[in-house]
């Protein structure tokens, strides 16, 4: 007798019948489909061995069941998206879930580059500077009402300009006589030292550091010849057309302080009572 050739599952003879070999075991077609075929996630029927099977994640479909949940379009050769386990073609997904660009009013397609700001969405190429009309992209920008500006255009259009160099003053700076200055532009008229954060004074609307002002404009002490500025609480003595620092106002002969005491002028000298009497 010839050897038997039976289905490994139902044991029926496979002579003269179609069969499928799996793991070295033969199966008749009905047994193979029932044992190894996947169930279609859409129609819940078995996907037979001779059917084209499509799958997404852990779900399996007949080719004719793999369709858009909204418009019933076949997704076999189309891009698609899953939303709450429902398969949607790109058109249906965009119409239902994608935002629109506020500039061109067209849908921002999934996967395309976009920008979002203050609850609105733009295509990357539609988010442009209101002034130069160039795309802002990932660069810094400044909003002004419903308009957006790149930083150079905003500074050129709105930022105050330095009184000295006339360039835009974006932040910081110094205000002098109600006018804006860059810190590096606000300098002493004499020595050009920066005055921001320093004590200074002015003459004829020009700012000076205390040293330059004293050297240029302050009266000189009769005793030490240094400027008498009066800044910083310094006190001085004035007599006729001459001035002295308070510590310098001493007797020309014995050097005793004459502050608050009587004194006697003697040509270019000033003398205390005792020295005057001894002459």
Secondary structure, DSSP 4 states (H G I P E B T S, - for coil): -PPP-B-TTT--B-TTS-EEEETTEEEEHHHHHHHHPPBPTTT-SB--TTS-EEEETTEEEEGGG-B-TTT--B-TTS-EEEETTEEEEHHHHHHHH--B-TTT--B--TTS-EEEETTEEEEGGG-B-TTT--B-TTS-EEEETTEEEEHHHHHHHTS-B-TTT--B--S--EEETTEEE-TTT-B-TTT--B-TTS-EEEETTEEEEHHHHHHHHSEEPTTT--EE--GGG--EEEETTEEEEGGG-B-TTT--B-TTS--EEETTEEE-HHHHHH-
